[in-house]
Amino acid sequence: MYLYIRMKTPKTQKIKNLALPVKLPLLPGSVSTARSTCGKPQCPCHQYPAKRHGVYYRWTGFLDGKRTTKTLSQTEARECQARINNYRELQKNVDGLIRQALKSAPWTHR
């Protein structure tokens, strides 16, 4: 899939069509792993870090403007990471367009 953008070139004012490649689906945020202790005071997880429970996979991002963490299965974590990679690639392409636009911003022609 491609994201099409129409823009005027700064010097000639001709309309130029740009196409950014977009891999779907997209997901902002990050995936992390954690090991944790339980609520049982006698459990070895409290004394020995190597005995902690887990590995637990977590997605962290923003939902409705609030930072949110969701616990995932390993399969879900892999899928989320692939979507995050797609999102970051699109973000990198858009950032490149913005850098180009700033080079030809109106204040650069003084």
C-alpha positions in Angstrom: 0.0 0.0 0.0 1.1 3.6 -0.7 0.3 6.9 1.0 0.0 9.5 -1.8 1.0 13.1 -1.0 0.5 16.1 -3.3 2.8 19.1 -2.7 4.1 22.1 -4.5 7.8 22.4 -5.2 9.2 25.6 -3.7 10.9 27.1 -6.7 8.5 26.2 -9.6 5.3 25.9 -7.6 4.4 22.8 -9.7 2.4 20.1 -8.0 4.5 17.0 -7.3 3.0 13.7 -6.3 4.9 11.6 -3.8 4.2 8.0 -2.8 5.4 6.6 0.5 5.3 2.9 0.9 3.2 1.8 3.8 3.2 -1.7 5.3 0.0 -2.6 7.2 -1.1 -3.1 9.9 0.5 -0.3 12.0 0.8 -0.1 15.8 2.6 2.6 17.8 4.2 1.8 21.1 6.7 -0.7 22.3 6.9 -4.4 23.4 8.9 -5.3 26.5 9.5 -8.3 28.7 9.5 -8.7 32.4 9.8 -11.3 35.2 8.1 -10.7 38.5 7.5 -11.9 42.0 4.3 -13.3 43.3 2.3 -12.6 46.5 3.4 -15.7 48.4 6.0 -14.6 51.0 7.7 -18.1 51.1 8.0 -18.4 47.3 11.7 -18.6 46.1 11.0 -15.8 43.6 11.4 -13.3 46.5 14.9 -14.5 47.4 16.4 -15.5 44.1 16.0 -13.3 41.0 16.6 -16.3 38.7 13.5 -17.9 40.2 11.1 -15.0 39.3 8.0 -15.9 37.4 7.6 -15.1 33.7 8.8 -14.1 31.1 5.7 -11.8 30.6 5.3 -9.8 27.4 3.9 -6.3 27.5 2.8 -3.7 25.0 3.0 -0.1 26.2 1.4 2.8 24.3 -1.2 5.4 24.4 -5.0 4.7 24.3 -7.4 7.6 24.5 -4.5 9.9 25.5 -3.5 7.7 28.4 -0.3 5.6 28.8 -1.5 2.0 28.8 0.2 -1.4 29.2 -1.3 -4.7 28.0 0.0 -8.1 28.9 0.5 -10.3 25.8 1.2 -13.9 24.8 4.4 -14.6 23.1 2.6 -14.9 19.7 0.8 -11.6 20.3 4.1 -9.9 21.2 5.7 -11.1 17.9 2.7 -9.7 16.0 2.7 -6.4 17.9 6.5 -6.0 17.2 6.0 -6.6 13.5 3.2 -3.9 13.5 5.4 -1.5 15.5 8.2 -2.0 13.0 5.8 -1.1 10.2 4.8 2.0 12.1 8.3 3.1 12.8 9.2 2.7 9.1 6.3 4.9 8.1 7.3 7.4 10.7 10.9 7.5 9.4 9.6 8.2 5.9 7.3 11.0 7.1 10.2 12.5 9.1 12.3 12.6 5.9 9.5 14.5 4.1 9.4 17.0 7.0 13.1 17.5 6.8 12.8 18.2 3.1 9.9 20.6 3.7 11.9 22.5 6.3 14.8 23.0 3.9 12.5 24.9 1.6 10.4 26.7 4.2 9.5 30.3 3.4 12.1 31.7 5.8 14.9 30.0 3.9 14.4 32.3 0.9 15.4 35.6 2.7 
